[in-house]
């Protein structure tokens, strides 16, 4: 994903004389706002210098609502992300435009903190889309020699990732349910987005929802929506995530966090392909494709009675496993360099490369936090770097400690580090013996990755050579 520019250019179309003079100074120095009150003026400006984000005011107090809708229809292919602001009277129109491709909308008068965050996300989305389109063109082979090793924003050429790419392409145009599994930080949402972007729903919305981040008391309202007065505190109608997704894709992450009661209601929606807002009897057809993800073992949850078996079969038509980073260390250099380019631009630092010994440390680390932890480590290293390259001393302390711990020359006999290392090697050797030589089962029994187990094996083999 592309980094933020120093200033995000926002093109505002509004005829609200109160909003125009207030919005630009309120957004602050990170946003350069140009205002147009005439549609033709905005069109001319787009031809001369397209803004990063278009902010369209669906003002129902004037005769501009239909004008703004018509303007959106004309400008939707301009390449700029479109954010809408509207009051309750224009909410249904805003939802319709979001379903047709607008990035999102904010209520009017806008909450400035929310509006700034929305504009930044809109910029990121359009920048990422342009970057992926460019990367897809660059990655196309000159002949038909084989599959392209990069799949819509997913990075890596390991056998595990090539398998993921193949499954993504197979299910992209299908309406079958897909369950994406994998540990936290492995990129499950990126896989879901790739399925959406490569399929026949690419021009419709992609709505991502973290089920674990929504309180149990609000989950039904958030998913299905509610009518005014449906429960205490509701002041208006809310469009739920199922409805917001329209004919696009609804991505339900952390599906294992749903209560049994919510699971029953979700199962009914998936079976009948319709839902109702809270406080309403009107059935709304489910037109979106639903993709699910979890880092939990759903089969174990089924046996424990915390996840419904019928729902498990309903969502698990096709499974794609997001591999852990430690299981594909050959992809670490490409990922690290991708984050290097991204965050060196963001922090405006001329860090151009990763030193070979620093890259070796990255490949030796176990990465319990997966790609998300690698991204964090590169960010930190760029901030700490003094020159044009990331050196070992720039990496987070946990990586440097690992280097010391596993360095036989540094970890002296009798030292705490050496004793701890020897104990880990003995545990690994014993686990392999107990599992009759099956290293996958041995790693699973110790709750470590296969890559880390192999490092411990190499340490043990190295000590045998030294002793000989």
C-alpha positions in Angstrom: 0.0 0.0 0.0 1.3 3.5 -0.8 2.2 5.8 2.0 0.5 9.0 2.7 1.8 12.1 0.8 2.7 15.1 2.9 -0.7 16.7 2.0 -3.8 14.9 0.8 -5.6 16.9 -1.9 -9.3 17.0 -1.3 -11.8 18.3 -3.9 -15.0 19.4 -2.2 -18.2 19.9 -4.1 -20.8 21.7 -1.9 -23.3 24.6 -2.1 -23.6 24.8 1.7 -22.4 28.3 2.4 -21.8 27.4 6.1 -19.8 24.3 5.4 -17.4 25.8 2.8 -15.5 28.3 4.9 -15.2 26.1 7.9 -14.1 22.8 6.5 -10.7 23.6 5.0 -9.2 25.3 8.1 -10.8 22.6 10.4 -9.1 19.7 8.5 -5.7 21.3 9.1 -2.4 21.3 7.3 -2.5 17.6 6.3 -5.3 18.3 3.8 -5.4 20.8 0.9 -9.1 21.5 0.2 -10.3 23.1 -3.0 -14.0 24.0 -3.2 -16.3 23.9 -6.2 -20.0 25.0 -6.1 -20.5 24.3 -9.9 -20.4 20.8 -11.3 -18.7 22.1 -14.5 -16.0 23.8 -12.5 -15.2 20.6 -10.7 -15.1 18.6 -13.9 -12.6 21.2 -15.4 -10.5 21.0 -12.3 -10.4 17.2 -12.5 -9.1 17.4 -16.0 -6.3 19.7 -15.0 -5.2 18.2 -11.7 -7.2 15.4 -10.2 -7.5 15.5 -6.3 -6.6 12.4 -4.2 -10.1 12.3 -2.7 -13.4 13.7 -3.9 -15.7 14.9 -1.0 -19.3 15.3 -2.3 -21.9 17.0 -0.2 -25.4 15.4 -0.6 -27.1 18.5 0.9 -30.9 17.9 1.2 -31.5 21.5 2.4 -30.9 22.7 -1.2 -31.7 21.4 -4.6 -28.3 19.8 -4.9 -29.0 16.2 -3.9 -29.8 15.0 -7.4 -27.1 17.2 -8.8 -24.5 15.5 -6.5 -25.8 12.1 -7.5 -25.6 12.9 -11.2 -22.1 14.3 -10.6 -21.0 11.1 -8.9 -22.2 9.1 -11.8 -20.1 11.2 -14.2 -17.0 11.2 -12.0 -17.0 7.7 -10.6 -14.3 6.6 -13.2 -12.0 9.5 -12.5 -9.7 7.4 -10.3 -10.1 9.5 -7.2 -11.8 7.9 -4.2 -15.2 9.4 -3.4 -16.4 10.2 0.2 -19.9 11.5 0.8 -21.2 13.7 3.6 -24.9 14.0 4.2 -27.6 14.5 6.8 -30.2 11.9 7.7 -32.4 13.0 4.7 -29.7 11.9 2.2 -28.6 8.7 4.0 -30.4 6.3 1.7 -28.9 8.0 -1.4 -25.5 7.8 0.3 -25.9 4.1 1.0 -26.9 3.5 -2.6 -23.8 5.3 -3.9 -21.6 3.4 -1.6 -23.1 0.2 -2.9 -22.3 1.4 -6.4 -18.6 2.1 -5.6 -18.2 5.3 -3.5 -15.7 4.7 -0.7 -17.9 5.7 2.3 -20.0 8.4 3.8 -20.0 10.6 6.9 -22.9 12.2 8.7 -23.4 15.9 8.5 -22.3 18.0 10.3 -19.2 15.8 10.2 -17.2 14.7 13.2 -13.8 16.1 12.2 -11.8 13.2 13.7 -14.0 10.7 11.9 -13.9 12.7 8.7 -10.1 12.9 8.7 -9.7 9.2 9.3 -12.2 8.5 6.5 -10.4 10.7 4.0 -7.1 9.0 4.9 -8.6 5.6 4.4 -10.1 6.7 1.1 -6.7 7.9 -0.1 -5.0 4.7 1.0 -7.7 2.6 -0.8 -7.3 4.4 -4.1 -3.5 4.5 -3.9 -3.4 0.8 -3.1 -5.7 0.1 -6.0 -3.5 2.0 -8.4 -0.4 0.3 -7.1 -1.9 -3.1 -7.4 -3.1 -2.4 -11.0 0.4 -1.2 -11.8 2.0 -4.2 -10.1 -0.3 -6.6 -11.9 0.8 -5.1 -15.3 4.5 -5.3 -14.3 4.2 -8.9 -13.1 2.6 -10.2 -16.3 5.0 -12.6 -18.0 6.1 -12.0 -21.6 4.9 -15.4 -22.6 2.6 -18.2 -21.3 5.4 -19.8 -19.4 3.5 -20.1 -16.1 1.4 -18.5 -13.4 2.1 -15.0 -12.1 3.7 -15.4 -8.6 1.9 -12.3 -7.2 -1.8 -12.4 -6.7 -3.5 -9.0 -6.3 -1.5 -7.5 -3.5 -0.4 -10.8 -1.9 3.4 -11.1 -1.8 5.5 -14.2 -1.9 6.7 -17.0 -4.3 6.9 -19.8 -1.8 5.1 -23.1 -2.5 2.6 -22.3 0.3 1.7 -18.9 -1.3 1.5 -20.3 -4.8 -1.1 -22.7 -3.4 -3.0 -19.9 -1.9 -3.0 -18.0 -5.2 -4.3 -21.0 -7.1 -7.2 -21.4 -4.6 -8.0 -17.7 -4.7 -8.3 -17.8 -8.5 -10.5 -20.9 -8.4 -13.0 -19.4 -6.0 -13.0 -15.8 -7.2 -16.0 -16.0 -9.5 -17.9 -18.6 -7.4 -20.7 -17.8 -4.9 -19.6 -20.6 -2.6 -18.7 -19.7 1.0 -15.0 -19.5 1.8 -13.4 -20.0 5.2 -9.9 -18.5 5.6 -7.9 -19.9 8.5 -4.6 -18.9 9.9 -2.9 -17.3 12.9 -3.2 -13.6 13.6 -1.2 -11.4 11.3 -1.0 -13.8 8.4 -3.0 -11.6 6.0 -6.4 -13.3 6.0 -8.2 -10.0 5.0 -5.7 -9.6 2.1 -6.7 -13.0 0.8 -10.4 -12.1 1.1 -9.8 -8.8 -0.8 -7.9 -10.7 -3.5 -10.9 -13.0 -3.9 -13.1 -10.0 -4.2 -10.9 -8.0 -6.5 -10.2 -10.9 -8.9 -13.9 -12.0 -9.1 -17.0 -10.7 -10.8 -18.0 -8.6 -7.8 -14.9 -6.4 -8.0 -16.8 -3.2 -8.8 -19.1 -3.6 -5.9 -18.3 -2.8 -2.2 -16.0 -4.9 0.0 -17.1 -4.6 3.6 -14.8 -6.0 6.3 -16.1 -6.6 9.8 -14.2 -7.8 12.8 -16.8 -9.8 14.8 -14.6 -9.8 17.9 -14.4 -6.0 18.0 -18.2 -5.5 18.3 -19.9 -5.9 21.7 -22.3 -8.8 22.0 -25.2 -6.3 22.7 -24.6 -4.5 19.4 -23.6 -7.3 17.0 -27.1 -7.9 15.6 -27.7 -4.2 15.0 -24.3 -3.8 13.4 -24.7 -6.8 11.1 -28.4 -6.6 10.2 -29.3 -2.9 10.9 -32.2 -1.5 12.9 -35.2 0.7 12.6 -35.9 3.9 14.6 -37.0 2.9 18.1 -36.0 -0.7 17.8 -34.4 -0.5 21.2 -33.6 2.2 23.8 -31.3 4.9 22.5 -32.0 4.5 18.7 -32.7 7.9 17.1 -32.8 6.7 13.5 -32.6 3.9 11.0 -29.2 2.1 10.7 -28.1 0.2 7.6 -26.3 -2.9 8.7 -23.1 -4.4 7.2 -25.1 -7.1 5.3 -27.0 -4.3 3.6 -24.0 -2.1 3.1 -22.2 -4.8 1.2 -24.9 -4.7 -1.5 -24.0 -7.0 -4.4 -20.3 -7.1 -3.3 -18.5 -9.0 -0.6 -19.0 -9.1 3.2 -15.9 -10.3 5.0 -16.6 -11.6 8.5 -13.3 -11.9 10.4 -13.0 -13.6 13.8 -16.1 -15.6 13.2 -15.2 -17.9 16.1 -15.9 -15.0 18.5 -19.7 -15.0 17.9 -22.0 -16.2 20.6 -24.2 -19.3 20.0 -27.2 -17.1 19.9 -25.8 -14.9 17.1 -24.6 -18.0 15.3 -28.2 -19.3 15.1 -29.3 -16.0 13.5 -26.4 -15.9 11.1 -27.1 -19.5 10.1 -30.7 -18.6 9.3 -29.6 -15.6 7.1 -27.2 -17.8 5.2 -29.7 -20.6 4.7 -32.6 -18.3 3.6 -30.5 -15.7 1.9 -32.4 -12.9 3.6 -32.4 -10.8 6.8 -34.5 -8.3 8.6 -33.5 -5.1 10.5 -34.1 -5.1 14.2 -37.6 -3.6 14.8 -38.8 -4.5 11.3 -40.7 -7.5 9.7 -39.6 -6.6 6.1 -37.2 -9.2 4.7 -34.2 -7.9 2.8 -32.6 -10.2 0.3 -28.9 -11.1 0.9 -27.2 -10.3 -2.4 -23.6 -10.1 -1.1 -21.1 -13.0 -1.1 -19.9 -13.7 2.5 -16.3 -14.8 3.2 -15.4 -15.9 6.7 -12.1 -16.0 8.6 -10.8 -17.2 12.0 -7.6 -17.8 13.8 -9.3 -20.3 16.1 -9.8 -24.1 15.6 -13.5 -24.3 14.7 -13.5 -28.1 14.7 -12.3 -28.1 18.3 -14.9 -25.5 19.2 -17.6 -27.7 17.6 -16.5 -30.7 19.7 -16.5 -28.4 22.8 -20.0 -27.1 22.0 -19.0 -23.5 21.5 -19.5 -23.4 17.7 -22.5 -24.9 15.9 -21.8 -27.9 13.6 -24.5 -26.8 11.1 -22.9 -23.4 10.8 -19.5 -24.8 10.4 -20.6 -26.9 7.5 -22.4 -23.9 6.0 -19.3 -21.6 6.0 -16.7 -24.3 5.3 -17.4 -25.1 1.7 -13.9 -24.1 0.6 -11.0 -23.6 3.1 -7.9 -21.5 2.4 -5.2 -21.5 5.0 -3.0 -18.4 5.4 0.5 -19.8 6.1 2.5 -18.4 9.0 5.6 -16.4 8.1 7.9 -18.8 9.8 6.7 -21.5 7.5 7.7 -19.5 4.4 11.0 -17.8 5.3 11.9 -17.5 1.6 9.2 -14.8 1.3 10.7 -12.6 4.0 13.1 -10.6 1.8 10.4 -9.6 -0.7 8.0 -8.7 2.2 10.7 -6.8 4.0 11.7 -4.8 1.0 8.0 -4.0 0.2 7.6 -2.5 3.7 10.9 -0.8 3.4 9.7 1.1 0.3 6.4 1.9 1.9 7.5 3.2 5.2 10.7 5.0 4.1 8.3 7.1 1.9 5.9 7.6 4.8 8.6 8.7 7.2 10.4 10.6 4.5 13.7 8.9 5.2 16.1 7.8 2.5 16.5 4.2 3.6 17.2 2.3 0.4 18.3 -1.2 1.5 18.6 -3.9 4.2 22.1 -5.0 5.0 22.7 -8.7 4.3 23.4 -9.5 8.0 20.3 -7.7 9.0 18.3 -9.6 6.4 19.7 -12.9 7.7 18.5 -12.0 11.2 15.0 -11.3 9.8 15.0 -14.8 8.1 16.2 -16.5 11.3 13.6 -15.1 13.6 10.5 -17.1 14.4 7.9 -14.3 13.8 5.1 -15.3 16.2 3.2 -12.2 15.1 3.6 -13.2 11.4 3.6 -10.6 8.6 2.1 -7.9 10.9 5.1 -8.3 13.2 7.5 -8.1 10.3 5.8 -4.9 9.1 6.2 -3.4 12.6 9.9 -4.4 12.8 10.7 -2.7 9.5 8.8 0.4 10.6 10.9 0.5 13.8 14.1 -0.1 12.0 13.5 2.7 9.5 12.9 5.1 12.4 16.2 4.0 14.1 18.3 3.9 10.9 20.9 6.7 10.6 22.2 5.8 7.1 20.7 4.6 3.9 20.5 1.0 5.0 19.0 -1.0 7.8 21.7 -2.5 10.0 21.4 -5.2 12.6 21.6 -2.7 15.4 18.5 -0.9 13.9 16.3 -4.0 14.3 14.1 -4.5 17.4 15.8 -5.9 20.5 13.9 -9.2 20.4 15.6 -10.0 17.1 19.1 -9.0 18.4 18.6 -11.1 21.5 17.8 -14.1 19.4 21.0 -13.6 17.4 23.0 -13.6 20.7 21.2 -16.6 22.1 21.8 -18.7 19.0 25.4 -17.7 18.4 27.6 -20.5 19.7 30.6 -18.2 19.9 28.8 -15.6 22.0 26.8 -17.9 24.3 29.6 -19.2 26.5 29.5 -22.6 28.2 27.7 -22.2 31.5 26.0 -18.9 30.6 22.3 -18.5 31.1 21.8 -18.1 27.3 23.8 -21.3 26.6 21.9 -23.3 29.2 18.5 -22.1 27.8 19.5 -22.8 24.3 20.7 -26.4 25.2 17.4 -27.0 27.0 15.4 -26.0 23.9 17.5 -28.3 21.7 16.9 -31.2 24.1 13.2 -30.5 24.1 13.1 -30.5 20.2 15.1 -33.7 20.0 12.9 -35.4 22.5 9.7 -34.3 20.7 11.0 -35.6 17.4 11.7 -39.0 19.0 8.3 -39.1 20.6 6.6 -38.4 17.3 8.6 -41.1 15.5 10.6 -38.6 13.4 7.5 -36.6 12.2 8.8 -33.0 12.5 5.4 -31.5 11.8 3.8 -33.3 14.7 6.9 -32.5 16.9 6.6 -28.8 16.1 2.9 -28.9 16.9 3.4 -30.6 20.2 5.9 -27.9 21.3 3.6 -25.2 19.9 6.4 -23.8 17.7 6.7 -23.4 13.9 8.5 -26.0 11.8 11.0 -23.3 10.8 12.1 -22.8 14.4 12.2 -26.5 15.0 14.6 -26.9 12.0 16.8 -24.2 13.5 17.0 -26.1 16.8 17.8 -29.3 14.8 20.7 -27.5 13.0 22.0 -26.3 16.3 22.0 -29.9 17.6 23.7 -31.2 14.5 26.3 -28.4 14.7 27.2 -29.4 18.2 27.6 -33.1 17.2 30.1 -31.9 14.4 32.0 -29.8 16.9 32.2 -32.7 19.3 33.5 -35.0 16.6 
